[in-house]
């Protein structure tokens, strides 16, 4: 009787642990969605210029790299989670400062429109990753690999907008990178591996 009780307790404990872990990863990926949404809103309202958005995308690339590194082993330690949370908090404050400073952008300019489209695509990709983590279609390890891809996309956007202008050729390169990332997200969400 005691061995059955212990086995049941172990299974329940493992389920709670896996659920808490998945929730923690999902919380981190949801913050990525939220940050990207705020950047897009700033571009659309003119509160952010293309150059300011590029700086913020560079910061998001750094956060995504941290997440990818932390999830490389399929685990997210408390220390890693705190380090990522601090980086996200810093990025959040930077978004607020950039949106409320004297610098303004022209949301109707071709460059801003291109950046808005690229950031919108980032939001959609991050939502798909978040949904995969929440549903269990993505393991933490898979989510980490996908965050590395998001980091590369953010870095490409940061480079493109660093001079305050995103050209059509630069956007085409970013879109190509985002198309490849979209395919990776689809494959990872529909493979045989499942998260906890």
PLY file of the C-alpha trace (Angstrom):
ply
format ascii 1.0
element vertex 196
property float x
property float y
property float z
element edge 195
property int vertex1
property int vertex2
end_header
0.00 0.00 0.00
2.79 2.43 0.90
4.64 1.75 -2.35
1.52 2.57 -4.39
1.04 5.76 -2.41
4.68 6.75 -2.95
4.46 5.96 -6.66
1.28 8.03 -6.97
2.85 10.90 -5.03
5.92 10.75 -7.27
3.79 10.90 -10.43
1.73 13.79 -9.08
4.88 15.63 -7.98
6.45 15.13 -11.41
3.31 16.43 -13.13
3.21 19.53 -10.92
6.92 20.12 -11.48
6.59 19.77 -15.26
3.52 21.99 -15.23
5.28 24.67 -13.17
8.30 24.50 -15.48
6.14 24.84 -18.62
4.32 27.77 -16.97
7.64 29.46 -16.23
8.83 29.09 -19.84
5.42 30.24 -21.10
5.63 33.33 -18.89
9.00 34.21 -20.41
7.78 33.73 -23.99
4.65 35.78 -23.25
6.86 38.67 -22.10
8.55 38.53 -25.51
5.13 38.95 -27.16
4.33 41.88 -24.86
7.63 43.68 -25.48
7.37 43.30 -29.25
3.77 44.55 -29.15
4.86 47.68 -27.28
7.58 48.35 -29.87
5.08 47.95 -32.70
2.60 50.29 -30.96
5.36 52.87 -30.54
6.19 52.72 -34.25
2.53 53.00 -35.24
1.89 55.97 -32.95
5.08 57.80 -33.95
6.41 57.59 -30.39
9.32 55.53 -31.76
11.51 56.31 -34.72
12.96 53.53 -36.86
16.36 54.08 -35.22
14.88 53.86 -31.70
12.98 50.69 -32.62
16.21 49.21 -34.00
17.96 49.83 -30.66
15.08 48.15 -28.86
15.21 45.20 -31.28
18.91 44.80 -30.45
17.96 44.56 -26.79
15.24 42.01 -27.58
17.83 39.97 -29.50
19.96 39.89 -26.35
17.02 38.70 -24.21
16.17 35.99 -26.77
19.82 34.82 -26.75
19.71 34.61 -22.96
16.53 32.53 -23.13
18.01 30.27 -25.79
21.13 29.72 -23.71
19.15 29.05 -20.55
16.92 26.50 -22.30
19.74 24.79 -24.21
19.76 21.95 -21.68
15.95 21.81 -21.51
15.95 23.31 -18.02
15.31 26.78 -16.66
16.92 27.26 -13.29
15.69 29.82 -10.81
18.92 31.82 -11.28
18.49 31.80 -15.08
14.87 32.87 -14.76
15.84 35.77 -12.49
18.60 36.87 -14.86
16.18 36.81 -17.81
13.54 38.66 -15.79
16.06 41.40 -14.94
16.98 41.73 -18.63
13.28 41.88 -19.57
12.67 44.53 -16.88
15.57 46.58 -18.24
14.23 46.24 -21.80
10.76 47.24 -20.60
12.12 50.42 -19.01
14.04 51.22 -22.21
10.89 50.81 -24.28
9.06 53.17 -21.93
11.87 55.76 -22.03
12.16 55.65 -25.82
8.40 55.98 -26.27
8.23 58.97 -23.92
11.32 60.92 -24.93
11.40 63.92 -27.26
12.31 61.82 -30.31
9.45 61.07 -32.66
9.07 58.97 -35.75
6.94 59.21 -38.85
4.68 56.14 -38.78
3.69 56.73 -42.41
7.23 56.70 -43.79
8.23 53.71 -45.91
11.01 52.87 -43.47
8.70 52.88 -40.44
6.12 50.83 -42.34
8.77 48.21 -43.14
9.91 48.08 -39.53
6.29 47.84 -38.36
5.71 44.86 -40.67
8.84 43.11 -39.43
7.97 43.68 -35.77
4.41 42.48 -36.40
5.84 39.28 -37.85
8.01 38.91 -34.72
4.89 39.20 -32.58
3.21 36.42 -34.57
6.28 34.16 -34.34
6.58 34.75 -30.57
2.87 34.00 -30.13
3.31 30.71 -31.96
6.24 29.77 -29.74
4.27 30.74 -26.63
1.26 28.71 -27.76
3.51 25.71 -28.45
5.00 25.88 -24.96
1.58 26.27 -23.32
0.02 23.40 -25.29
2.99 21.09 -24.81
3.70 20.94 -28.56
7.15 22.40 -27.84
9.68 21.14 -25.35
11.77 23.67 -23.45
14.77 22.64 -25.55
12.83 23.28 -28.77
11.60 26.62 -27.44
15.21 27.55 -26.70
16.29 26.77 -30.26
13.39 28.81 -31.61
14.29 31.75 -29.34
17.79 31.65 -30.85
16.15 32.06 -34.27
14.08 34.95 -32.94
17.28 36.52 -31.63
18.80 36.39 -35.11
15.71 37.99 -36.61
15.75 40.78 -34.00
19.46 41.35 -34.61
18.87 41.63 -38.37
16.16 44.22 -37.75
18.48 46.12 -35.41
21.22 46.21 -38.06
18.78 47.27 -40.79
17.35 50.16 -38.78
20.54 51.30 -37.07
20.96 54.15 -39.55
17.32 55.20 -39.12
16.19 53.72 -42.43
15.06 50.21 -43.43
15.36 49.75 -47.17
13.37 47.38 -49.34
16.39 45.09 -49.85
17.06 44.98 -46.11
13.45 44.10 -45.45
13.55 41.34 -48.05
16.50 39.78 -46.21
14.66 40.03 -42.89
11.52 38.50 -44.40
13.55 35.62 -45.82
14.99 34.97 -42.36
11.50 35.17 -40.83
10.13 32.73 -43.43
12.78 30.17 -42.47
12.02 30.73 -38.78
8.30 30.23 -39.44
9.06 26.87 -41.05
11.17 25.84 -38.06
8.37 26.77 -35.65
5.90 24.70 -37.66
8.20 21.67 -37.79
9.05 21.82 -34.09
5.40 22.17 -33.07
4.35 19.20 -35.24
7.14 16.72 -34.53
6.90 13.77 -32.15
8.43 15.62 -29.18
6.15 17.12 -26.55
6.83 19.32 -23.56
5.64 18.90 -19.99
0 1
1 2
2 3
3 4
4 5
5 6
6 7
7 8
8 9
9 10
10 11
11 12
12 13
13 14
14 15
15 16
16 17
17 18
18 19
19 20
20 21
21 22
22 23
23 24
24 25
25 26
26 27
27 28
28 29
29 30
30 31
31 32
32 33
33 34
34 35
35 36
36 37
37 38
38 39
39 40
40 41
41 42
42 43
43 44
44 45
45 46
46 47
47 48
48 49
49 50
50 51
51 52
52 53
53 54
54 55
55 56
56 57
57 58
58 59
59 60
60 61
61 62
62 63
63 64
64 65
65 66
66 67
67 68
68 69
69 70
70 71
71 72
72 73
73 74
74 75
75 76
76 77
77 78
78 79
79 80
80 81
81 82
82 83
83 84
84 85
85 86
86 87
87 88
88 89
89 90
90 91
91 92
92 93
93 94
94 95
95 96
96 97
97 98
98 99
99 100
100 101
101 102
102 103
103 104
104 105
105 106
106 107
107 108
108 109
109 110
110 111
111 112
112 113
113 114
114 115
115 116
116 117
117 118
118 119
119 120
120 121
121 122
122 123
123 124
124 125
125 126
126 127
127 128
128 129
129 130
130 131
131 132
132 133
133 134
134 135
135 136
136 137
137 138
138 139
139 140
140 141
141 142
142 143
143 144
144 145
145 146
146 147
147 148
148 149
149 150
150 151
151 152
152 153
153 154
154 155
155 156
156 157
157 158
158 159
159 160
160 161
161 162
162 163
163 164
164 165
165 166
166 167
167 168
168 169
169 170
170 171
171 172
172 173
173 174
174 175
175 176
176 177
177 178
178 179
179 180
180 181
181 182
182 183
183 184
184 185
185 186
186 187
187 188
188 189
189 190
190 191
191 192
192 193
193 194
194 195
